[in-house]
């Protein structure tokens, strides 16, 4: 019992620290003069200072385009951000990998390998080469206020921690905190006009060692083979910041659920397969109907994107050899959203009521863990407040967060 209490307290303290870090990032309020590239030298001071900042802190917050463009390497999260950022600064490397999908590793070399295997080509190749350098110019990560930015920033911090390389963060939409989730699903992802956000000239804030360390810790927990610690962190810190709560809902929602002695599909699979019928339907129609229905699937699709639908449905069809979900190919169609049609096999919809066993569903790699893994049987449960948390299949549900 004492060990269990320590684990809860540790998760709560780390969750509170990360939530405070996220809150401070979202609450930055600065005013600064419009500065053109090269307009402020490396040793010049800046007036981009928030109320109450000390002079020491002020030196660590500089306008977006301060100094020579050769002094900072900018990291854009997403290709849209890169296309806008290259218009005003250089050099720019891009994190174009969707870390919310597929396997990840806390070891940088292995991470590159598993991501290349998952996508068929190495994503974020230039960024990876930049991070592999033992030394280099400071990095400025241009962060969107969403889960993609949260994980990307954590990955970058995890690689550079201990090397002494400076990291700055430029928060797009610094006044956007996000929406707390309601129920078992994450809140819908925030869409931001990147061009407009950059026109507002957001500032670069230097990240302290503590901030880098906390963000790196979040990434390392994401990459662990056991998803329990990340689940506890998000459950404990989620009440303090919506980003952690949404990450926890997203993460736990890929794992099968246990209610008493009953095993059920993951929340996402339940929503996705619930859109099927005995009639053939293409993923493009599933996507449009799911976004229109506002049944919870729309929030998931805002994080996952449309192309994950055919990928997951194909996994179901191939895993069960058509015994649950049937698949029909249309090779003349160029789009992945129209190339396939899916429907229930007669009686297949019974899986919505109960999952016979973990082997009945195709596995899902998420971070360092795997859902529907019979050897490491992680399942999702809900505490008295409706917050999801992960644990071993069959373990006593009172072992965590029942109060």
C-alpha positions in Angstrom: 0.0 0.0 0.0 2.9 2.4 0.8 4.5 1.7 -2.5 1.2 2.3 -4.3 0.8 5.6 -2.5 4.3 6.7 -3.5 3.6 5.9 -7.1 0.4 8.0 -7.0 2.1 10.9 -5.3 5.0 10.8 -7.9 2.6 10.8 -10.8 0.7 13.7 -9.2 3.8 15.8 -8.6 5.1 15.2 -12.1 1.7 15.8 -13.5 1.4 19.1 -11.6 4.8 20.2 -12.7 4.1 19.5 -16.4 0.7 21.1 -16.1 2.3 24.2 -14.7 4.8 24.2 -17.5 2.0 23.9 -20.1 0.0 26.6 -18.4 3.0 29.0 -18.4 3.5 28.3 -22.1 -0.1 29.1 -22.9 -0.3 32.2 -20.7 2.6 34.1 -22.1 1.7 37.8 -22.7 4.4 39.8 -24.4 4.5 42.9 -26.5 7.5 43.6 -28.8 8.4 45.9 -31.6 8.3 44.6 -35.1 11.8 43.3 -35.8 13.1 42.4 -39.2 15.6 39.6 -39.6 19.0 40.8 -38.3 17.4 43.7 -36.6 18.6 42.8 -33.1 22.1 41.5 -32.5 22.9 38.6 -30.4 24.0 40.8 -27.5 21.2 43.3 -27.8 18.4 43.6 -25.2 14.8 43.3 -26.1 11.6 44.9 -24.9 9.6 41.6 -25.4 9.2 41.2 -21.7 6.1 40.2 -19.7 5.0 42.0 -16.6 7.1 41.1 -13.6 10.0 39.7 -15.6 13.4 40.1 -14.1 16.2 41.5 -16.2 17.8 38.1 -16.3 14.6 36.5 -17.6 14.2 39.3 -20.1 17.5 38.4 -21.7 16.1 34.9 -22.5 13.1 36.1 -24.3 13.7 37.6 -27.7 11.6 38.5 -30.7 11.0 35.8 -33.2 13.5 37.0 -35.8 16.2 38.4 -33.5 19.8 38.2 -34.6 21.3 36.6 -37.7 19.3 33.8 -39.2 22.5 31.7 -38.9 22.3 31.8 -35.1 19.2 29.7 -34.7 17.9 26.5 -36.3 14.1 26.7 -36.5 12.0 23.5 -36.1 8.5 23.6 -37.6 6.0 21.0 -36.4 4.1 20.0 -39.5 4.6 20.8 -43.2 2.1 23.7 -43.2 4.1 25.4 -40.5 7.3 24.8 -42.5 5.8 26.3 -45.6 5.0 29.5 -43.8 8.1 29.7 -41.6 10.6 29.4 -44.5 9.1 32.7 -45.9 10.5 34.7 -43.0 13.4 32.8 -41.4 16.2 30.3 -42.2 17.3 27.6 -41.7 14.1 25.6 -41.1 13.9 21.8 -40.5 10.6 20.1 -40.1 9.1 17.5 -37.8 6.7 16.0 -40.3 6.2 12.8 -38.4 2.8 12.1 -36.8 4.1 10.8 -33.5 0.5 10.1 -32.3 0.5 7.1 -34.6 2.6 4.0 -34.5 5.6 2.9 -32.5 8.2 5.1 -30.9 11.4 4.6 -29.0 13.3 6.6 -26.4 16.5 5.6 -28.1 17.0 8.1 -31.0 18.6 5.6 -33.4 16.0 2.9 -32.8 13.3 5.6 -33.0 14.4 6.5 -36.5 14.4 2.8 -37.5 10.9 2.0 -36.1 9.4 5.1 -37.6 10.9 4.4 -41.1 9.6 0.8 -40.8 6.1 2.1 -39.9 5.8 4.7 -42.7 8.0 3.0 -45.3 10.3 6.0 -45.4 12.1 7.9 -42.6 10.1 11.0 -41.6 11.7 14.1 -40.3 15.0 13.0 -41.8 16.7 16.5 -41.8 15.6 17.2 -38.2 16.9 13.8 -37.1 20.3 14.6 -38.6 20.3 18.0 -36.9 19.5 16.4 -33.6 22.2 13.8 -34.0 24.9 16.5 -34.2 27.0 16.6 -30.9 27.0 20.4 -31.1 25.1 23.0 -33.0 23.3 26.3 -33.0 20.4 26.8 -30.6 17.1 25.2 -31.6 13.8 27.1 -31.7 10.8 24.8 -31.8 7.7 26.5 -33.3 4.9 24.8 -31.3 1.3 24.5 -32.2 -1.1 24.2 -29.2 -1.9 20.5 -29.8 -0.8 17.0 -28.9 1.5 16.8 -32.0 3.4 19.8 -30.7 3.5 18.4 -27.1 5.1 15.1 -28.2 7.4 16.6 -30.8 8.8 19.1 -28.3 9.3 16.3 -25.7 11.2 14.2 -28.3 13.5 17.1 -29.2 14.2 17.9 -25.5 14.9 14.2 -24.8 17.6 14.1 -27.5 19.4 17.3 -26.5 19.2 16.9 -22.7 22.7 16.7 -21.4 24.4 18.1 -24.4 24.2 21.7 -23.4 22.5 22.7 -26.6 20.1 25.6 -26.0 16.4 25.2 -26.8 13.9 27.9 -27.4 10.1 27.5 -27.8 7.9 29.7 -29.9 4.3 29.1 -29.0 1.8 29.7 -31.8 -1.5 30.7 -30.3 0.0 31.4 -26.9 -3.4 32.5 -25.6 -5.0 29.2 -26.6 -5.1 26.8 -23.7 -7.4 24.3 -25.3 -10.6 22.5 -24.3 -10.8 20.0 -21.6 -12.2 16.6 -22.6 -15.7 15.6 -21.7 -16.3 11.9 -21.3 -14.0 9.2 -22.6 -12.9 11.0 -25.8 -10.2 13.7 -26.3 -11.4 17.1 -27.2 -11.3 18.1 -30.8 -7.9 19.3 -31.9 -7.3 23.0 -32.2 -6.9 24.3 -35.7 -4.7 27.3 -36.0 -4.0 29.7 -38.9 -0.2 29.4 -38.9 0.4 32.3 -41.2 -1.7 34.6 -39.0 0.0 33.4 -35.8 3.4 34.1 -37.3 2.3 37.6 -38.4 1.7 38.3 -34.7 5.5 37.9 -34.2 5.5 35.4 -31.3 8.5 35.5 -29.1 11.2 32.9 -28.5 11.4 31.9 -24.8 14.5 30.0 -23.7 13.6 26.8 -22.0 15.2 26.1 -18.6 16.9 22.8 -17.7 13.8 21.9 -15.7 11.5 22.6 -18.5 13.6 20.5 -20.9 13.8 17.8 -18.4 10.1 17.6 -17.7 9.3 17.6 -21.4 11.9 14.9 -22.0 10.3 12.8 -19.2 6.9 13.0 -20.9 8.4 11.7 -24.1 10.3 8.9 -22.3 7.0 7.8 -20.6 5.3 7.8 -24.0 8.0 5.5 -25.3 7.9 3.0 -22.4 6.8 -0.6 -23.1 4.5 -0.3 -20.1 1.9 2.5 -20.6 0.9 2.6 -17.0 3.2 5.5 -15.9 2.1 7.8 -18.7 -1.5 6.9 -17.9 -1.0 7.9 -14.3 0.7 11.1 -15.2 -2.1 12.2 -17.5 -4.8 11.2 -15.0 -3.1 13.1 -12.2 -2.1 16.2 -14.2 -5.2 16.3 -16.5 -7.2 18.2 -14.0 -4.6 20.9 -14.0 -4.2 21.3 -17.8 -6.4 20.1 -20.7 -3.4 19.0 -22.8 -2.5 16.3 -20.4 -6.1 15.3 -20.0 -6.5 15.0 -23.8 -3.2 13.1 -24.2 -4.5 10.7 -21.5 -7.8 10.2 -23.3 -6.1 9.7 -26.6 -3.6 7.2 -25.3 -6.0 5.1 -23.2 -8.6 5.1 -25.9 -6.5 2.8 -28.1 -6.4 0.0 -25.5 -9.2 -2.6 -25.0 -11.5 -1.9 -22.1 -12.3 -4.0 -19.1 -15.6 -3.6 -17.2 -15.8 -6.1 -14.4 -15.1 -9.5 -16.1 -16.2 -8.2 -19.5 -13.6 -7.4 -22.2 -14.5 -4.8 -24.8 -13.0 -3.0 -27.8 -11.0 0.1 -27.4 -13.0 3.3 -27.4 -11.7 4.3 -30.9 -12.3 0.8 -32.4 -15.8 0.9 -31.0 -16.5 4.3 -32.6 -14.9 3.3 -35.9 -16.5 -0.2 -36.3 -19.8 1.2 -35.1 -20.0 3.1 -38.4 -20.1 -0.1 -40.4 -23.2 -1.9 -41.6 -24.0 -4.9 -43.9 -23.7 -2.5 -46.9 -20.3 -1.7 -48.5 -19.0 1.7 -47.5 -15.8 3.5 -48.4 -13.6 5.3 -45.8 -14.2 8.6 -47.4 -17.9 8.3 -46.5 -17.1 7.0 -43.1 -14.9 10.1 -42.5 -17.6 12.6 -43.7 -20.4 10.9 -41.7 -18.2 10.6 -38.7 -17.3 14.3 -38.7 -20.9 15.2 -39.3 -22.4 12.9 -36.6 -20.4 14.5 -33.8 -20.7 11.2 -31.9 -17.1 11.3 -30.5 -15.5 9.9 -33.6 -15.1 13.4 -35.1 -12.7 14.4 -32.2 -10.6 11.3 -32.8 -10.4 12.0 -36.5 -9.2 15.5 -35.8 -6.1 14.0 -34.2 -5.7 10.9 -36.3 -6.5 12.3 -39.8 -8.5 10.7 -42.5 -5.9 8.2 -43.8 -5.8 6.2 -40.6 -9.4 5.0 -41.3 -8.5 2.7 -44.2 -5.3 1.6 -42.5 -7.1 0.5 -39.3 -10.0 -1.1 -41.2 -7.6 -3.1 -43.4 -5.8 -4.3 -40.2 -9.2 -5.5 -39.0 -10.0 -7.2 -42.2 -6.6 -9.0 -42.6 -6.3 -9.9 -38.9 -9.6 -11.8 -38.9 -9.3 -13.0 -42.5 -12.7 -11.4 -43.2 -14.5 -13.2 -40.4 -15.5 -9.9 -38.7 -14.9 -7.2 -41.3 -14.9 -7.8 -45.0 -12.9 -5.8 -47.5 -13.3 -5.2 -51.2 -10.6 -3.5 -53.3 -11.2 -0.9 -56.1 -7.7 -0.8 -57.7 -8.9 1.8 -60.3 -9.3 4.3 -57.4 -6.1 6.4 -56.7 -7.1 7.6 -53.3 -6.6 5.4 -50.2 -10.0 6.7 -49.0 -11.8 5.3 -52.0 -9.6 2.3 -52.9 -11.3 0.1 -50.4 -14.8 -0.7 -49.2 -15.7 -2.4 -45.9 -18.7 -4.0 -44.3 -19.6 -6.4 -41.5 -19.5 -10.1 -42.1 -22.8 -11.7 -41.0 -22.6 -11.8 -37.2 -19.4 -9.8 -37.0 -21.0 -6.8 -35.3 -21.3 -9.0 -32.1 -17.8 -7.9 -31.4 -19.2 -4.4 -30.5 -20.9 -6.0 -27.4 -17.9 -8.1 -26.2 -14.4 -8.9 -27.3 -13.8 -12.6 -27.0 -10.1 -12.2 -26.2 -7.2 -10.0 -27.0 -6.1 -12.1 -30.0 -9.5 -11.3 -31.7 -8.4 -7.7 -32.5 -5.4 -6.5 -34.5 -2.7 -5.0 -32.3 -2.0 -1.3 -32.2 1.4 0.1 -31.6 1.2 3.4 -29.7 4.4 4.9 -28.4 6.4 2.2 -26.8 3.4 0.0 -25.9 1.1 -2.2 -27.8 -2.6 -2.5 -27.4 -4.4 -5.9 -27.8 -1.1 -7.6 -26.9 -1.8 -11.0 -25.3 1.7 -11.2 -23.8 1.4 -7.7 -22.2 -2.3 -7.5 -21.6 -2.9 -3.8 -20.9 -6.5 -2.7 -20.6 -8.3 0.6 -20.0 -10.6 1.1 -17.0 -12.3 4.2 -15.6 -12.2 5.7 -12.1 -15.2 7.0 -10.2 -14.8 10.4 -12.0 -14.8 8.8 -15.4 -11.1 9.3 -16.0 -9.4 6.5 -18.0 -6.4 4.7 -16.7 -4.4 1.7 -17.8 -3.5 -1.5 -16.0 -3.0 -5.2 -16.5 -5.9 -7.4 -17.6 -7.5 -9.1 -14.6 -5.7 -7.0 -12.0 -7.8 -5.6 -9.2 -9.5 -2.5 -10.4 -9.1 -1.0 -6.9 -5.4 -0.7 -7.4 -5.5 2.8 -8.7 -7.7 5.9 -8.7 -10.9 4.5 -7.2 -11.3 7.4 -4.7 
